[in-house]
Amino acid sequence: MTFVPVQLHESTIPASDCVVARVGRLAISLPVSLDAEQARTWARRPGAGSMIGIDSHTHVYIAAEPLDFRRQIDGLALAVQETLALDPFSAHLFVFRNRQADKLKLLYWHHNGYVLLYKRLEKGCFVWPSADTGQPVCVGLRELAHLLEGGDIGELAPVRQLHFAAV
């Protein structure tokens, strides 16, 4: 097995504008809301071409029904297209769970290929949002981070948006 060294660069985005995704001991800070200048700075940072571009414009679609987890990338992409009636080549995240709700897969199209993420809970199960219509539930990155931590999206307090006309 070969390991490739990864060089990490410090972000110019303030921590208050980021959501932190944790995988074991690794914490990845993803920008949530950027203005035009911050977006240009973020895109020009070292290593930007190798990062997955997940930002506030990325929709997260959570499949309402469990899926056969023997499916791999092509089967998941087909489920996005046929079952969810969405474009699997869009730059959005698609989240699926197994019947026991202890495993999930995230599918994401990145420029020239798919990215497949897999998470298994050692104890317990994911609290899945209910959808009466059988259609996918569209959530934001904040809700996705909460779901990945094993939390209930329905219990998240809403974020109150503030709009100002002048300083």
Secondary structure as the mmCIF struct_conf table of DSSP 4:
data_model
#
loop_
_struct_conf.conf_type_id
_struct_conf.id
_struct_conf.beg_label_comp_id
_struct_conf.beg_label_asym_id
_struct_conf.beg_label_seq_id
_struct_conf.end_label_comp_id
_struct_conf.end_label_asym_id
_struct_conf.end_label_seq_id
BEND BEND1 THR A 12 ILE A 13
HELX_RH_3T_P HELX_RH_3T_P1 ALA A 15 ASP A 17
STRN STRN1 CYS A 18 VAL A 23
TURN_TY1_P TURN_TY1_P1 GLY A 24 ARG A 25
STRN STRN2 LEU A 26 PRO A 31
HELX_RH_AL_P HELX_RH_AL_P1 ALA A 36 ARG A 44
BEND BEND2 ARG A 45 ARG A 45
TURN_TY1_P TURN_TY1_P2 PRO A 46 GLY A 47
HELX_RH_3T_P HELX_RH_3T_P2 ALA A 48 SER A 50
BEND BEND3 MET A 51 MET A 51
TURN_TY1_P TURN_TY1_P3 SER A 56 HIS A 57
STRN STRN3 VAL A 60 ILE A 62
HELX_LH_PP_P HELX_LH_PP_P1 ALA A 63 ALA A 63
BEND BEND4 ALA A 64 GLU A 65
TURN_TY1_P TURN_TY1_P4 PHE A 69 ARG A 70
HELX_RH_AL_P HELX_RH_AL_P2 ILE A 73 GLU A 82
TURN_TY1_P TURN_TY1_P5 THR A 83 THR A 83
BEND BEND5 LEU A 84 LEU A 84
BEND BEND6 LEU A 86 LEU A 86
TURN_TY1_P TURN_TY1_P6 PRO A 88 PHE A 89
BEND BEND7 SER A 90 ALA A 91
STRN STRN4 LEU A 93 ARG A 97
TURN_TY1_P TURN_TY1_P7 ARG A 99 GLN A 100
BEND BEND8 ALA A 101 ASP A 102
STRN STRN5 LYS A 103 HIS A 110
TURN_TY1_P TURN_TY1_P8 HIS A 111 ASN A 112
STRN STRN6 GLY A 113 ARG A 120
BEND BEND9 GLU A 122 GLY A 124
HELX_LH_PP_P HELX_LH_PP_P2 TRP A 128 SER A 130
TURN_TY1_P TURN_TY1_P9 ASP A 132 THR A 133
BEND BEND10 GLY A 134 GLY A 134
HELX_LH_PP_P HELX_LH_PP_P3 GLN A 135 PRO A 136
STRN STRN7 VAL A 137 VAL A 139
HELX_RH_AL_P HELX_RH_AL_P3 LEU A 141 LEU A 148
TURN_TY1_P TURN_TY1_P10 GLU A 149 GLY A 150
HELX_RH_3T_P HELX_RH_3T_P3 ILE A 153 GLU A 155
BEND BEND11 LEU A 156 LEU A 156
HELX_LH_PP_P HELX_LH_PP_P4 ALA A 157 GLN A 161
BEND BEND12 ALA A 165 ALA A 165
#
